[in-house]
Amino acid sequence: MKKIITLFLICIYNFTNGQELKSHSFIKKESNIVDREQETEITITDSEIILKNYANNNTKDLVRIIERSEMKDYNGINCIWYYCISAEKDIFKGNYRKSIFIYDELGKSIIFSDFVTEVDIYWTKFLL
């Protein structure tokens, strides 16, 4: 009987002091795969990454300044991660847009993730 009463008191204590965490955030993620038929010239230097004719309906170059790069795993494969910011400010937000490029030498691809806002992420995979 003591065990039942103790178990009952523990359940009531947990019920009254329990916490429920709710998140109202939503991450919008859109992906796009650019295959070998669509030609996009990608230039990676020590200080920047340039995607030729990529922005504004393939009429403007997309330039990202490399802040840092490091070797990390991506899907179990050792890849080069480039952490970048945009070369010019976003005209709507007034700040610099952040981006990540993941270069997979083994799979011959570059994954480009563009963080438009804190919840809008656009992924593009370039097959080399």
N, CA, C and O atoms as a DFTB+ gen file, in Angstrom:
512 C
 N C O
     1  1       0.821      -1.185       0.000
     2  2       0.000       0.000       0.000
     3  2       0.871       1.258       0.000
     4  3       0.541       2.256      -0.640
     5  1       2.015       1.190       0.747
     6  2       2.900       2.346       0.794
     7  2       3.494       2.631      -0.588
     8  3       3.698       3.787      -0.961
     9  1       3.771       1.553      -1.347
    10  2       4.331       1.735      -2.687
    11  2       3.323       2.412      -3.608
    12  3       3.700       3.269      -4.408
    13  1       2.077       2.048      -3.512
    14  2       1.036       2.644      -4.362
    15  2       0.853       4.121      -4.022
    16  3       0.733       4.957      -4.918
    17  1       0.832       4.438      -2.743
    18  2       0.675       5.838      -2.317
    19  2       1.894       6.654      -2.758
    20  3       1.745       7.780      -3.233
    21  1       3.108       6.087      -2.603
    22  2       4.324       6.786      -3.014
    23  2       4.320       7.015      -4.527
    24  3       4.643       8.110      -4.988
    25  1       3.959       5.992      -5.295
    26  2       3.884       6.121      -6.740
    27  2       2.847       7.154      -7.150
    28  3       3.078       7.926      -8.080
    29  1       1.715       7.178      -6.471
    30  2       0.669       8.145      -6.748
    31  2       1.153       9.574      -6.470
    32  3       0.882      10.486      -7.251
    33  1       1.878       9.765      -5.345
    34  2       2.390      11.091      -5.003
    35  2       3.466      11.546      -5.997
    36  3       3.539      12.727      -6.337
    37  1       4.296      10.612      -6.457
    38  2       5.312      10.954      -7.458
    39  2       4.649      11.384      -8.763
    40  3       5.088      12.346      -9.393
    41  1       3.607      10.687      -9.168
    42  2       2.895      11.047     -10.404
    43  2       2.244      12.426     -10.284
    44  3       2.296      13.223     -11.222
    45  1       1.643      12.701      -9.153
    46  2       1.014      14.015      -8.949
    47  2       2.078      15.114      -8.931
    48  3       1.874      16.179      -9.514
    49  1       3.204      14.867      -8.273
    50  2       4.289      15.850      -8.236
    51  2       4.811      16.137      -9.645
    52  3       5.005      17.297     -10.006
    53  1       5.040      15.089     -10.444
    54  2       5.530      15.267     -11.809
    55  2       4.503      15.979     -12.684
    56  3       4.863      16.781     -13.546
    57  1       3.251      15.689     -12.465
    58  2       2.197      16.324     -13.248
    59  2       2.096      17.818     -12.943
    60  3       1.919      18.623     -13.857
    61  1       2.205      18.192     -11.685
    62  2       2.069      19.606     -11.314
    63  2       3.335      20.404     -11.587
    64  3       3.248      21.605     -11.844
    65  1       4.499      19.785     -11.542
    66  2       5.751      20.509     -11.741
    67  2       6.400      20.235     -13.097
    68  3       7.520      20.682     -13.342
    69  1       5.726      19.518     -13.966
    70  2       6.294      19.210     -15.280
    71  2       6.313      20.436     -16.173
    72  3       5.494      21.343     -16.026
    73  1       7.237      20.451     -17.080
    74  2       7.353      21.564     -18.025
    75  2       7.076      21.072     -19.427
    76  3       7.470      19.972     -19.816
    77  1       6.403      21.895     -20.157
    78  2       6.160      21.601     -21.557
    79  2       6.792      22.716     -22.369
    80  3       6.448      23.888     -22.211
    81  1       7.701      22.348     -23.223
    82  2       8.387      23.332     -24.042
    83  2       7.762      23.349     -25.428
    84  3       7.611      22.306     -26.065
    85  1       7.406      24.523     -25.883
    86  2       6.811      24.659     -27.203
    87  2       7.693      25.573     -28.043
    88  3       8.261      26.546     -27.548
    89  1       7.792      25.244     -29.295
    90  2       8.550      26.066     -30.215
    91  2       7.604      26.530     -31.310
    92  3       6.885      25.729     -31.908
    93  1       7.614      27.811     -31.561
    94  2       6.762      28.361     -32.599
    95  2       7.552      28.686     -33.858
    96  3       7.055      29.374     -34.750
    97  1       8.774      28.192     -33.928
    98  2       9.596      28.484     -35.097
    99  2       9.349      27.444     -36.179
   100  3       8.970      26.306     -35.902
   101  1       9.568      27.850     -37.375
   102  2       9.392      26.989     -38.534
   103  2      10.514      27.293     -39.506
   104  3      10.720      28.451     -39.870
   105  1      11.226      26.299     -39.923
   106  2      12.308      26.500     -40.886
   107  2      11.789      26.123     -42.268
   108  3      11.411      24.981     -42.529
   109  1      11.786      27.111     -43.128
   110  2      11.370      26.875     -44.510
   111  2      12.615      26.518     -45.296
   112  3      13.577      27.286     -45.333
   113  1      12.596      25.358     -45.922
   114  2      13.783      24.877     -46.627
   115  2      13.377      24.495     -48.038
   116  3      12.504      23.647     -48.225
   117  1      13.991      25.102     -49.015
   118  2      13.749      24.752     -50.403
   119  2      15.053      24.263     -51.003
   120  3      16.119      24.815     -50.731
   121  1      14.964      23.236     -51.813
   122  2      16.187      22.701     -52.403
   123  2      16.078      22.689     -53.919
   124  3      14.986      22.638     -54.485
   125  1      17.224      22.737     -54.552
   126  2      17.314      22.757     -55.997
   127  2      18.578      21.995     -56.381
   128  3      19.614      22.144     -55.733
   129  1      18.500      21.193     -57.412
   130  2      19.679      20.469     -57.889
   131  2      20.016      20.977     -59.282
   132  3      19.178      20.951     -60.184
   133  1      21.239      21.435     -59.448
   134  2      21.712      21.915     -60.743
   135  2      22.554      20.799     -61.339
   136  3      23.587      20.426     -60.784
   137  1      22.113      20.273     -62.461
   138  2      22.814      19.123     -63.035
   139  2      23.846      19.564     -64.075
   140  3      24.094      20.756     -64.255
   141  1      24.436      18.592     -64.746
   142  2      25.530      18.864     -65.670
   143  2      25.069      19.603     -66.927
   144  3      25.888      20.233     -67.595
   145  1      23.778      19.541     -67.265
   146  2      23.295      20.251     -68.448
   147  2      23.234      21.758     -68.212
   148  3      23.461      22.540     -69.135
   149  1      22.930      22.168     -66.987
   150  2      22.909      23.578     -66.640
   151  2      24.313      23.986     -66.249
   152  3      24.847      23.498     -65.253
   153  1      24.908      24.861     -67.008
   154  2      26.283      25.246     -66.729
   155  2      26.323      26.464     -65.835
   156  3      25.747      27.503     -66.154
   157  1      27.000      26.331     -64.723
   158  2      27.248      27.428     -63.799
   159  2      28.730      27.403     -63.487
   160  3      29.247      26.411     -62.974
   161  1      29.407      28.485     -63.793
   162  2      30.834      28.556     -63.528
   163  2      31.043      28.982     -62.082
   164  3      30.571      30.038     -61.659
   165  1      31.757      28.146     -61.329
   166  2      32.021      28.406     -59.917
   167  2      33.514      28.633     -59.749
   168  3      34.330      27.786     -60.113
   169  1      33.861      29.793     -59.188
   170  2      35.263      30.126     -58.953
   171  2      35.495      30.251     -57.460
   172  3      34.839      31.043     -56.784
   173  1      36.441      29.458     -56.942
   174  2      36.774      29.507     -55.521
   175  2      38.210      29.989     -55.404
   176  3      39.132      29.342     -55.901
   177  1      38.402      31.140     -54.738
   178  2      39.734      31.669     -54.479
   179  2      39.989      31.601     -52.976
   180  3      39.190      31.033     -52.232
   181  1      41.090      32.176     -52.537
   182  2      41.391      32.193     -51.103
   183  2      40.440      33.086     -50.321
   184  3      40.226      32.867     -49.129
   185  1      39.864      34.093     -50.980
   186  2      39.054      35.067     -50.248
   187  2      37.590      35.109     -50.642
   188  3      36.780      35.663     -49.898
   189  1      37.214      34.535     -51.805
   190  2      35.816      34.624     -52.218
   191  2      35.405      33.460     -53.110
   192  3      36.234      32.746     -53.674
   193  1      34.081      33.299     -53.213
   194  2      33.472      32.310     -54.104
   195  2      32.539      33.066     -55.031
   196  3      31.708      33.852     -54.576
   197  1      32.672      32.830     -56.332
   198  2      31.857      33.533     -57.323
   199  2      31.081      32.509     -58.134
   200  3      31.661      31.570     -58.679
   201  1      29.769      32.690     -58.213
   202  2      28.908      31.891     -59.070
   203  2      28.514      32.780     -60.245
   204  3      27.742      33.724     -60.076
   205  1      29.033      32.489     -61.421
   206  2      28.789      33.315     -62.606
   207  2      27.341      33.196     -63.059
   208  3      26.795      32.096     -63.142
   209  1      26.729      34.325     -63.349
   210  2      25.360      34.401     -63.883
   211  2      24.375      33.544     -63.090
   212  3      23.626      32.755     -63.666
   213  1      24.380      33.702     -61.778
   214  2      23.519      32.892     -60.912
   215  2      22.351      33.698     -60.330
   216  3      21.234      33.188     -60.249
   217  1      22.595      34.937     -59.928
   218  2      21.561      35.751     -59.283
   219  2      20.738      36.516     -60.327
   220  3      21.149      36.650     -61.480
   221  1      19.577      37.012     -59.905
   222  2      18.680      37.821     -60.754
   223  2      18.374      37.140     -62.087
   224  3      18.643      37.690     -63.155
   225  1      17.815      35.953     -62.009
   226  2      17.448      35.177     -63.206
   227  2      18.628      34.970     -64.158
   228  3      18.523      35.184     -65.365
   229  1      19.733      34.555     -63.585
   230  2      20.946      34.216     -64.335
   231  2      21.524      35.393     -65.113
   232  3      22.043      35.211     -66.214
   233  1      21.439      36.594     -64.552
   234  2      21.997      37.771     -65.213
   235  2      23.105      38.432     -64.406
   236  3      23.827      39.280     -64.932
   237  1      23.254      38.058     -63.134
   238  2      24.224      38.719     -62.262
   239  2      25.051      37.664     -61.527
   240  3      24.558      36.585     -61.197
   241  1      26.317      38.001     -61.280
   242  2      27.195      37.088     -60.532
   243  2      26.854      37.144     -59.047
   244  3      26.558      38.209     -58.505
   245  1      26.899      35.992     -58.404
   246  2      26.704      35.913     -56.959
   247  2      28.083      35.815     -56.321
   248  3      28.820      34.863     -56.577
   249  1      28.432      36.787     -55.495
   250  2      29.756      36.843     -54.880
   251  2      29.601      36.678     -53.373
   252  3      28.822      37.386     -52.736
   253  1      30.353      35.734     -52.813
   254  2      30.369      35.508     -51.369
   255  2      31.809      35.601     -50.875
   256  3      32.715      35.016     -51.469
   257  1      32.014      36.338     -49.789
   258  2      33.330      36.499     -49.193
   259  2      33.531      35.404     -48.153
   260  3      32.683      35.215     -47.281
   261  1      34.636      34.688     -48.234
   262  2      34.914      33.578     -47.328
   263  2      35.404      34.137     -45.997
   264  3      36.416      34.837     -45.945
   265  1      34.686      33.825     -44.927
   266  2      35.119      34.214     -43.582
   267  2      36.091      33.190     -43.009
   268  3      37.106      33.543     -42.409
   269  1      35.759      31.901     -43.206
   270  2      36.644      30.835     -42.743
   271  2      36.282      29.554     -43.482
   272  3      35.189      29.422     -44.032
   273  1      37.218      28.619     -43.483
   274  2      36.963      27.307     -44.078
   275  2      37.567      26.247     -43.174
   276  3      38.540      26.496     -42.463
   277  1      36.976      25.066     -43.212
   278  2      37.481      23.962     -42.393
   279  2      37.071      22.633     -43.003
   280  3      36.110      22.552     -43.768
   281  1      37.817      21.593     -42.652
   282  2      37.510      20.232     -43.090
   283  2      36.601      19.586     -42.046
   284  3      36.967      19.490     -40.875
   285  1      35.417      19.145     -42.472
   286  2      34.462      18.481     -41.587
   287  2      33.765      17.386     -42.367
   288  3      33.788      17.361     -43.597
   289  1      33.150      16.490     -41.630
   290  2      32.363      15.432     -42.263
   291  2      31.021      15.969     -42.735
   292  3      30.411      16.822     -42.091
   293  1      30.577      15.452     -43.870
   294  2      29.226      15.690     -44.371
   295  2      28.746      14.375     -44.949
   296  3      29.285      13.904     -45.951
   297  1      27.746      13.780     -44.336
   298  2      27.247      12.457     -44.722
   299  2      28.357      11.409     -44.708
   300  3      28.399      10.533     -45.572
   301  1      29.250      11.498     -43.731
   302  2      30.316      10.522     -43.577
   303  2      31.494      10.720     -44.501
   304  3      32.402       9.890     -44.530
   305  1      31.498      11.805     -45.258
   306  2      32.581      12.082     -46.197
   307  2      33.280      13.354     -45.745
   308  3      32.627      14.333     -45.383
   309  1      34.600      13.340     -45.766
   310  2      35.375      14.510     -45.371
   311  2      35.275      15.567     -46.469
   312  3      35.698      15.321     -47.598
   313  1      34.724      16.738     -46.156
   314  2      34.491      17.804     -47.120
   315  2      35.075      19.116     -46.614
   316  3      35.389      19.259     -45.433
   317  1      35.214      20.066     -47.527
   318  2      35.664      21.407     -47.156
   319  2      34.411      22.273     -46.994
   320  3      33.596      22.379     -47.911
   321  1      34.271      22.879     -45.832
   322  2      33.152      23.769     -45.540
   323  2      33.652      25.203     -45.627
   324  3      34.621      25.567     -44.960
   325  1      32.993      26.022     -46.448
   326  2      33.309      27.435     -46.569
   327  2      32.169      28.235     -45.933
   328  3      31.023      28.135     -46.372
   329  1      32.474      29.017     -44.917
   330  2      31.502      29.884     -44.261
   331  2      31.664      31.279     -44.843
   332  3      32.744      31.863     -44.753
   333  1      30.609      31.820     -45.437
   334  2      30.719      33.051     -46.211
   335  2      29.647      34.070     -45.823
   336  3      28.648      33.746     -45.181
   337  1      29.895      35.309     -46.240
   338  2      28.884      36.373     -46.180
   339  2      28.812      37.003     -47.559
   340  3      29.747      36.885     -48.352
   341  1      27.704      37.672     -47.844
   342  2      27.541      38.306     -49.145
   343  2      28.462      39.507     -49.274
   344  3      28.835      40.131     -48.281
   345  1      28.820      39.817     -50.502
   346  2      29.716      40.943     -50.752
   347  2      28.987      42.276     -50.612
   348  3      29.608      43.292     -50.298
   349  1      27.691      42.279     -50.838
   350  2      26.912      43.502     -50.697
   351  2      25.713      43.265     -49.784
   352  3      25.251      42.134     -49.631
   353  1      25.224      44.325     -49.190
   354  2      24.111      44.223     -48.249
   355  2      22.819      43.846     -48.962
   356  3      22.598      44.204     -50.119
   357  1      21.978      43.119     -48.245
   358  2      20.656      42.793     -48.739
   359  2      19.836      44.080     -48.772
   360  3      19.766      44.794     -47.772
   361  1      19.216      44.381     -49.913
   362  2      18.518      45.658     -50.036
   363  2      17.260      45.729     -49.176
   364  3      16.829      46.823     -48.809
   365  1      16.667      44.593     -48.851
   366  2      15.451      44.599     -48.046
   367  2      15.745      44.603     -46.550
   368  3      15.058      45.285     -45.789
   369  1      16.740      43.863     -46.125
   370  2      17.050      43.725     -44.703
   371  2      18.113      44.701     -44.218
   372  3      18.143      45.045     -43.036
   373  1      18.979      45.150     -45.110
   374  2      20.035      46.073     -44.733
   375  2      21.212      45.407     -44.031
   376  3      22.018      46.087     -43.395
   377  1      21.321      44.077     -44.140
   378  2      22.463      43.376     -43.548
   379  2      23.050      42.412     -44.572
   380  3      22.531      42.270     -45.680
   381  1      24.130      41.760     -44.189
   382  2      24.803      40.830     -45.083
   383  2      24.222      39.433     -44.915
   384  3      23.956      38.987     -43.799
   385  1      24.031      38.756     -46.029
   386  2      23.459      37.414     -46.024
   387  2      24.546      36.384     -45.781
   388  3      25.649      36.507     -46.313
   389  1      24.246      35.371     -44.981
   390  2      25.214      34.309     -44.684
   391  2      24.975      33.108     -45.589
   392  3      23.846      32.814     -45.982
   393  1      26.072      32.423     -45.909
   394  2      26.002      31.250     -46.779
   395  2      27.038      30.225     -46.343
   396  3      28.036      30.552     -45.701
   397  1      26.775      28.980     -46.709
   398  2      27.723      27.894     -46.481
   399  2      27.864      27.124     -47.792
   400  3      26.870      26.761     -48.422
   401  1      29.100      26.884     -48.189
   402  2      29.395      26.030     -49.336
   403  2      30.085      24.781     -48.809
   404  3      31.029      24.879     -48.025
   405  1      29.624      23.612     -49.229
   406  2      30.233      22.344     -48.842
   407  2      30.771      21.691     -50.106
   408  3      30.007      21.286     -50.983
   409  1      32.094      21.592     -50.192
   410  2      32.751      21.037     -51.373
   411  2      33.120      19.588     -51.110
   412  3      33.956      19.293     -50.256
   413  1      32.490      18.687     -51.853
   414  2      32.730      17.251     -51.744
   415  2      33.575      16.818     -52.937
   416  3      33.065      16.655     -54.045
   417  1      34.873      16.634     -52.698
   418  2      35.773      16.238     -53.782
   419  2      35.486      14.815     -54.261
   420  3      35.608      14.520     -55.450
   421  1      35.106      13.940     -53.338
   422  2      34.859      12.543     -53.680
   423  2      33.596      12.388     -54.528
   424  3      33.603      11.688     -55.541
   425  1      32.519      13.041     -54.111
   426  2      31.255      12.945     -54.843
   427  2      31.136      13.935     -55.984
   428  3      30.133      13.942     -56.697
   429  1      32.147      14.771     -56.165
   430  2      32.178      15.774     -57.231
   431  2      30.934      16.661     -57.208
   432  3      30.194      16.749     -58.189
   433  1      30.722      17.316     -56.064
   434  2      29.587      18.224     -55.957
   435  2      29.894      19.348     -54.974
   436  3      30.769      19.232     -54.117
   437  1      29.146      20.438     -55.126
   438  2      29.191      21.553     -54.188
   439  2      27.765      21.822     -53.743
   440  3      26.864      21.992     -54.564
   441  1      27.575      21.856     -52.447
   442  2      26.260      22.168     -51.889
   443  2      26.314      23.600     -51.378
   444  3      27.177      23.956     -50.576
   445  1      25.382      24.412     -51.854
   446  2      25.320      25.825     -51.514
   447  2      24.057      26.057     -50.698
   448  3      22.948      25.848     -51.189
   449  1      24.225      26.490     -49.451
   450  2      23.066      26.822     -48.625
   451  2      23.089      28.315     -48.339
   452  3      24.081      28.860     -47.855
   453  1      21.983      28.955     -48.646
   454  2      21.865      30.404     -48.517
   455  2      20.820      30.694     -47.445
   456  3      19.667      30.277     -47.553
   457  1      21.241      31.412     -46.414
   458  2      20.365      31.736     -45.296
   459  2      19.772      33.120     -45.526
   460  3      20.366      34.132     -45.155
   461  1      18.599      33.151     -46.138
   462  2      17.944      34.414     -46.452
   463  2      17.519      35.112     -45.169
   464  3      17.784      36.300     -44.983
   465  1      16.865      34.379     -44.294
   466  2      16.507      34.866     -42.964
   467  2      16.859      33.757     -41.979
   468  3      17.490      32.766     -42.346
   469  1      16.451      33.930     -40.743
   470  2      16.719      32.887     -39.748
   471  2      15.871      31.646     -39.984
   472  3      16.198      30.575     -39.474
   473  1      14.790      31.768     -40.745
   474  2      13.925      30.620     -40.982
   475  2      13.872      30.175     -42.438
   476  3      13.388      29.079     -42.722
   477  1      14.351      30.989     -43.359
   478  2      14.329      30.641     -44.774
   479  2      15.722      30.223     -45.223
   480  3      16.663      31.016     -45.212
   481  1      15.830      28.958     -45.619
   482  2      17.107      28.408     -46.072
   483  2      16.894      27.812     -47.458
   484  3      15.970      27.026     -47.666
   485  1      17.750      28.186     -48.403
   486  2      17.665      27.661     -49.753
   487  2      18.920      26.854     -50.053
   488  3      20.038      27.340     -49.882
   489  1      18.726      25.614     -50.503
   490  2      19.838      24.711     -50.802
   491  2      19.911      24.506     -52.303
   492  3      18.887      24.330     -52.964
   493  1      21.109      24.529     -52.833
   494  2      21.344      24.204     -54.227
   495  2      22.528      23.248     -54.282
   496  3      23.557      23.482     -53.648
   497  1      22.376      22.184     -55.036
   498  2      23.462      21.217     -55.190
   499  2      23.960      21.294     -56.630
   500  3      23.200      21.099     -57.579
   501  1      25.255      21.583     -56.771
   502  2      25.887      21.641     -58.090
   503  2      26.670      20.348     -58.316
   504  3      27.555      20.008     -57.530
   505  1      26.347      19.638     -59.378
   506  2      27.085      18.433     -59.736
   507  2      28.217      18.831     -60.669
   508  3      27.991      19.473     -61.695
   509  1      29.431      18.450     -60.309
   510  2      30.607      18.859     -61.095
   511  2      30.986      17.796     -62.118
   512  3      31.949      17.972     -62.864
